[in-house]
Amino acid sequence: MLRKMMLAVMLVVVLAGVAVAGSDASVPRVYVLKNGMTVAVLEDERFPLASVRLYVHAGSAYETPEQSGISHLLEHMVFKSTETRGAGQAAKDIESAGGAVNAATSFDYTMYYADLPADRWLVGLEVIKDMIFGARFEPSELESEKKVVLAEIDRGRDDPQDVMFQDLQALMWPGTGYERPIIGSRERVAGFSREDLKAHVARWYQPQSMLLVVAGKVDAGEVLHKAEALFGDMKNDRTIIPPMPLVRTAGARPEVKVEFGEWNKVYLSVAFPTPGMRAPREAALEIFAQLLGGDETSRLYRRFKYEKRLVDEISASSMTLERGGILYIGATLDAANLETFWKELLDDLAGLKAEDFTDREIERAKLNLEDALFRARETIPGLAAKFGSFVFFGYGTGGEANYLRAAGQVDRKELQGVIDAWLKPGDLRAVALLPRDAQGKVSAEALEKAVAAVWPAGAGAAKTDLAGTKAGGTEIVDLGGGHRLVLSPDQALPYAAVSMVFAGGDMLLAPDEQGLAQLASDALIMGTTKRGAVEIQDFLSDRAASLSAASGRDTFSVEARYPSRFAADLLGLFAEVLREPAFAEKEVERTRQSQLAGIKRQEDEPMGLAFRKLFPFLYSGGGYSYTRLGDPARVAAFTPDDARRFMARQMRMPWVLSVCGEFDRAKVVELATSLAAWCGPAEPYAFATPEWGKKREEKLTLAERNQSHLLLVFPVPGTNAPQTPGLELLNTVLAGQGGLLFKDLREKESLGYSVTSFLWQSVHTGFMAFYIGTEPQKAERAMEGFKRVAAGLAAADLPEAEVSRAKNLLWGDYHRERQRLGARSNEAARELVYGYGLDHDREVIEKAVTLSAKDLRDLAGKYLDPGKAYVMRIEP
């Protein structure tokens, strides 16, 4: 079944020249330059976009201990000055072309990428080459950027997930390049010189070690010619020997590391070593991880979150690297549950057998693995990244097809082989981060002894065709009574997305009901009068589909995404969830506990805490001032009847149902008409105009953190105001790697690693915020920097190049953000609910690009006044 459902295999011609006469333009082309560099081109005309990616076999695992972090530092430094560009000009040139540029460093590779309008793809090639091979590595810029990376290292130690994984690395891969954090250590990063960076590029950035991928609305022949012209004269000056897989001996005993800190929750990771990429059982290992903890139908989720309620979250995954891998289990839970959970988890793993999994579960796991690969093709960057990864890591041009073929052949015998080979107690490595008040109650020794007691060495080893979619463009159907339907056909992929957006959300709540809308949205899809949560989860997973509900500050939404061959099933479930929600006591209780855990997790992270407290600080009264997840004491008291009453109110509000993708028009119209009749005429609804808070400054603290986080917030009008196009353009001038805030506060002054601005608006209110994460001793300088940038915008016209960059970037972002079917269905529904037309966002940009530098100066002078701003600080 899996092979029949698979997409057509991507056939690739390895070219001997730049172009192949008469070749099929729809087939990806792979070309090997004479110097050994590989170039892959995938033509795709769905969107006016192109994605450029350059992969290099040079990551942290290639470094010696003395070089730890140099690959990541290089990734930062290439955005500085080159022989032909000043500091930050590379990013600015991409953004000025309407694109976005970035880079990423991993264990086994560094990747540079640019996503651009299709007619500007060449800018991406030229800029990426210049960034790397034209980099100057100016000493003053290097010293400045090292401070930024050091701040990034500190920032990582504030995040429990980062701390936990770095500790796990050291346990899993001692004595190898994988044991060290990708970002490096403070000591090593601080000591790198210009010569070190040049030597690193010379050593590893050989043409034979590089892959260039260009995907999108491009001409393959032209791309190959340009790639030859830009990269063909590069030389290899040494032989690069591919790294060998790690050789591991069986572990003698489990190892556990325990740390105590200012955490509200226990963050636990458990891992077992596995082979790396291209291992014979790689697909079986992926399917096993999916069965174990891949989604809400998995064994661990069902047992420990849903049934026993011992954890807030639990998941399992297979992480395969070039030379080795890990089977990873992660969980978040209360300290009071740790001892019980630990013993029961070990008992479950010790007795696990392949026969425990049903045929249905195994087929579901295969379907979801196929689906994950299939969905990567939904966007141009996803297409480029997926194909690039298969080619770069040696799977070959038919890598995806071979991988899916192997997955389709996985049976219980192969799954048992995975369990026997890699699920061994002596190989277990675990890290637990615990709240400080658990000190003295939990120890690494006790957790290790439990492994020996519960799981002794050797245990477990013995044991529908669719009617044709109506041709044409987007259609709006007025259903009457305040309800509308939007139909947006798109047959590029055999998928569809449905979004139903209501006015309401938090705006329907009384002050003492804060958090109820969130609770109701989470519990809504946890059961109907006909089927329970487990049945719904199985139903969705069997069809590689998703169903979700969410409540916002002034809207409520229900969304589904599914392969179009399952349309009848999913549309039926969609209607059932809305008409017949059960809100069963046990499901509401589980939802309550998850929401309470979510509050604690928010308050463990600086920015989570900031956004939890930001709106109550900015606004006075009404839904915009509410804490979205609510107060713990009130949330704990909510009942199923409370959720039912809220949903009864919500269903009486105006709504828009939007469908995008491949669908049967008649069936969708039938669904929408029946829902409109069932809801009845909507009650009148008007979006509120909230009052701003009186208090102008708020300070929050998180103990034992390394960084301060600052927000300078300026009140602005809502989306219905004529100033919105200008505000969008002004925010784009400020944000991003080429933006003014980044250039002034990070590039010039090294005041923080993360610096940006963002614009939030509803219909009648909004704000623009400047944000920076910085060292505590630099906080006041950073705040002064915010004020200086704001004053400069109001005092003088921006250079035309800055304005042009922002205008092009607005258009580039517009197209990138609308590639996914779900994004387009949601946008259509939301815009109509807000009272706008389907092209509202496009019209905003069309107006924005007509504005002048003087228009922006006037706008900044009117709204970016620090004297009228709100200040939020999160301090260690």
Secondary structure as GFF3:
##gff-version 3
##sequence-region A 1 876
A	DSSP	alpha_helix	2	5	.	.	.	ID=ss1
A	DSSP	beta_strand	13	15	.	.	.	ID=ss2
A	DSSP	beta_strand	29	32	.	.	.	ID=ss3
A	DSSP	beta_strand	38	43	.	.	.	ID=ss4
A	DSSP	beta_strand	49	56	.	.	.	ID=ss5
A	DSSP	three_ten_helix	60	62	.	.	.	ID=ss6
A	DSSP	three_ten_helix	65	67	.	.	.	ID=ss7
A	DSSP	alpha_helix	70	77	.	.	.	ID=ss8
A	DSSP	alpha_helix	89	96	.	.	.	ID=ss9
A	DSSP	beta_strand	100	105	.	.	.	ID=ss10
A	DSSP	beta_strand	110	117	.	.	.	ID=ss11
A	DSSP	three_ten_helix	118	120	.	.	.	ID=ss12
A	DSSP	alpha_helix	121	133	.	.	.	ID=ss13
A	DSSP	alpha_helix	139	156	.	.	.	ID=ss14
A	DSSP	alpha_helix	160	172	.	.	.	ID=ss15
A	DSSP	three_ten_helix	177	179	.	.	.	ID=ss16
A	DSSP	alpha_helix	186	191	.	.	.	ID=ss17
A	DSSP	alpha_helix	194	204	.	.	.	ID=ss18
A	DSSP	three_ten_helix	207	209	.	.	.	ID=ss19
A	DSSP	beta_strand	210	216	.	.	.	ID=ss20
A	DSSP	alpha_helix	220	231	.	.	.	ID=ss21
A	DSSP	beta_strand	255	261	.	.	.	ID=ss22
A	DSSP	beta_strand	266	274	.	.	.	ID=ss23
A	DSSP	alpha_helix	282	293	.	.	.	ID=ss24
A	DSSP	alpha_helix	299	300	.	.	.	ID=ss25
A	DSSP	pi_helix	301	307	.	.	.	ID=ss26
A	DSSP	beta_strand	313	320	.	.	.	ID=ss27
A	DSSP	beta_strand	325	333	.	.	.	ID=ss28
A	DSSP	three_ten_helix	335	337	.	.	.	ID=ss29
A	DSSP	alpha_helix	338	350	.	.	.	ID=ss30
A	DSSP	three_ten_helix	354	356	.	.	.	ID=ss31
A	DSSP	alpha_helix	359	375	.	.	.	ID=ss32
A	DSSP	three_ten_helix	376	378	.	.	.	ID=ss33
A	DSSP	alpha_helix	380	392	.	.	.	ID=ss34
A	DSSP	alpha_helix	399	408	.	.	.	ID=ss35
A	DSSP	alpha_helix	412	422	.	.	.	ID=ss36
A	DSSP	three_ten_helix	425	427	.	.	.	ID=ss37
A	DSSP	beta_strand	429	435	.	.	.	ID=ss38
A	DSSP	three_ten_helix	436	438	.	.	.	ID=ss39
A	DSSP	alpha_helix	444	454	.	.	.	ID=ss40
A	DSSP	beta_strand	475	480	.	.	.	ID=ss41
A	DSSP	beta_strand	483	489	.	.	.	ID=ss42
A	DSSP	beta_strand	495	503	.	.	.	ID=ss43
A	DSSP	three_ten_helix	505	508	.	.	.	ID=ss44
A	DSSP	three_ten_helix	511	513	.	.	.	ID=ss45
A	DSSP	alpha_helix	516	524	.	.	.	ID=ss46
A	DSSP	alpha_helix	533	542	.	.	.	ID=ss47
A	DSSP	beta_strand	546	551	.	.	.	ID=ss48
A	DSSP	beta_strand	555	563	.	.	.	ID=ss49
A	DSSP	three_ten_helix	564	566	.	.	.	ID=ss50
A	DSSP	alpha_helix	567	579	.	.	.	ID=ss51
A	DSSP	alpha_helix	585	602	.	.	.	ID=ss52
A	DSSP	alpha_helix	606	618	.	.	.	ID=ss53
A	DSSP	beta_strand	619	620	.	.	.	ID=ss54
A	DSSP	three_ten_helix	623	625	.	.	.	ID=ss55
A	DSSP	alpha_helix	632	637	.	.	.	ID=ss56
A	DSSP	alpha_helix	640	651	.	.	.	ID=ss57
A	DSSP	beta_strand	655	661	.	.	.	ID=ss58
A	DSSP	alpha_helix	665	679	.	.	.	ID=ss59
A	DSSP	beta_strand	691	692	.	.	.	ID=ss60
A	DSSP	beta_strand	697	701	.	.	.	ID=ss61
A	DSSP	beta_strand	708	716	.	.	.	ID=ss62
A	DSSP	alpha_helix	724	734	.	.	.	ID=ss63
A	DSSP	alpha_helix	740	741	.	.	.	ID=ss64
A	DSSP	pi_helix	742	748	.	.	.	ID=ss65
A	DSSP	beta_strand	754	761	.	.	.	ID=ss66
A	DSSP	beta_strand	766	774	.	.	.	ID=ss67
A	DSSP	three_ten_helix	776	778	.	.	.	ID=ss68
A	DSSP	alpha_helix	779	795	.	.	.	ID=ss69
A	DSSP	alpha_helix	800	816	.	.	.	ID=ss70
A	DSSP	alpha_helix	821	833	.	.	.	ID=ss71
A	DSSP	alpha_helix	840	848	.	.	.	ID=ss72
A	DSSP	alpha_helix	853	863	.	.	.	ID=ss73
A	DSSP	three_ten_helix	866	868	.	.	.	ID=ss74
A	DSSP	beta_strand	870	875	.	.	.	ID=ss75
###
